[in-house]
Amino acid sequence: MDRLVLSFLGEFQARLESGPSVVIPARKAQALLAYLACSPIETHSRDKLAALLWGDSEQSCARHSLRQTLFVLRSTLDPVLPSILRRDAGGVSLDRSRLLVDALEFERLAHEGTPETLGCAGILYRGDFLAGIGAGDQAFEDWLRDERDRLNELAFDVHGKLLAQQWKAGLLEAAVTSARKLLVIDPLEEEAHRVLMRLYMIQGRREKALQAYEKCAQMLRQEFGTEPQTETKALLAEIASPHFVKKPRVALMVDDDASVTAAESPAAGSRASGVRSRVRAPRRTPAGACARTADTD
């Protein structure tokens, strides 16, 4: 039996598991489909859905718009997956046994937390939940914002754990990739910039470490009109020192949940130590994935 594959992480995409794309022509139809697929409650009343997506309209107009949008979905889905969209007196729902949803699979893999599942979760996370979609109505925008923030935080945690595992395994290039992905998720996370700088130091890539600092400093000036934190400037001085040498790898003490127990780490002075981000609530530190190396001068 074919299933509908829905990709919500990044831009909206829909296709059959057998391969062919399924084009959902309207943004409101895409938004409704995503809500029905991801909401913890499977069946929703028509009044609730109308208020969610057309809350600024009169009730009769909102119900009419919902009927039109359901017709678009039914006309699109029924020819390829008959009756996957259910409508009855109890409300509207999807037959979830015939769905594959990347956001739900991403959460499952992330919470399982093994090296293999974390790697798969990292691949699945292509970008913000329903990037480019905004229904314009406050109730839906609130739900969308909460989902984006929650999945964004989970993706940050996934890549932080992957970075820790990669460091322990000596996979420095992979660790650099994970650090850069952290900065794609949150470009203003100064702690992650420091992680990347330290990884470049360990590799002996001084110019890349300096470039990483300049990018961090430029973004902070543009967004906040501030300079990098003291810890970041101290790291710059270490990189810029005429005595700079490639830093050797050292052992790292990491506990079972990938948090750092080493006295000194690339995250020294980070939110893990009580210093909060300028724009976000504290996360578990991903920066603790690699330890600060001993000076060899």
Buried (B, 14 or more C-beta within 10 A) or exposed (E): EEBBBBBBBBBBBBBBEEEEEBEBEEBBBBBBBBBBBBBEEBBBEBEBBBBBBBBEBEEEEBBBBBEEBBEBBBEBBEEBBEEBBBBEEEBBBBBEEBBBBBBBBBBEBBEEBEEEBBBBBBEBBBBBBBBEBEBEBEBBEEBBEEBBBEBBBBBBBBBBBBBBBBBBEEBBEBBBBBBBBBBEBBEBBBBBBBBBBBBBBBBEBBEBBBBBBEBBBEBBEEEEEEEBBEBBEBBBEBBEEEEBEEBEEEEBEBEEEBBBEBEEBBBBBBBBBEBEBEEBEEBBBBBBBBBBBEEEE
